Amino acid sequence: SSNRVVAVWPDVAGSGGISQPGYFLCAALGGLVSGVAPNQGLTNVEIAGFDDLASRTKDYFSRSQLDTLAEGGVWIVTEDRDGTPHTRHALNTSTVDLNRREEMIRRNLDSISYVFLKRLQPLIGRSNATPALLRNVDYIIRTTTDFLARPTISTLGGQLISATVATDSTGESILRIHPLAADRVEVVLNVVIPAPLNNIQLHLIV
């Protein structure tokens, strides 16, 4: 029940007539993750290096049983009708909501966090917490948001849809010198990030 933990099925993956322990499949998924954009979902994506994933998935479980596994947060790798190995639905073991269970959302949010960190970190130790510094932080956040919202691949769009500075209960912007720690700048951003397209519902009405 953590978006930092991924449980993968099957437990055995076949390659060239040899059965490999499931952790080889996990390593392959790790390589696949490292080779795509942070906001690229991995549902239905082909995975190379294996030629038998069906014997422990669709030949072993029924479709409804596989659905039950997925609902419990299991990332299933199986084969399509043509025998092509692919990931069924890229999931974490957290089943709280869409933002926590989707592997891409967690990965994309981590990437976004590192981009903001890289752009804000040079200010630490070289600046003083002043109103002028707050204006500089605001500028960096706005330009970084624009950069992250810029589409790099047309089908994916940007890593970020929008980001706005939050306000507290009094309406004060939470981009401020911390009220209890004068050497700290506090920023709270409300971000909207894209979700992977896992399904399309098409209704034909006559």
Secondary structure, DSSP 8 states (H G I E B T S, - for coil): --TT--EEE-SEEEETTEEEEHHHHHHHHHHHHHTS-TT---TT-B--S-SB-STTTTTTS-HHHHHHHHHTTEEEEEE-TT--EEES--B-S--S-HHHHBHHHHHHHHHHHHHHHHHHGGGTTTS--SHHHHHHHHHHHHHHHHHHHS-SBTTTB-S-SEEEE-B-TTS-BSEEE-TT-TT-EEE-EEEE--------------
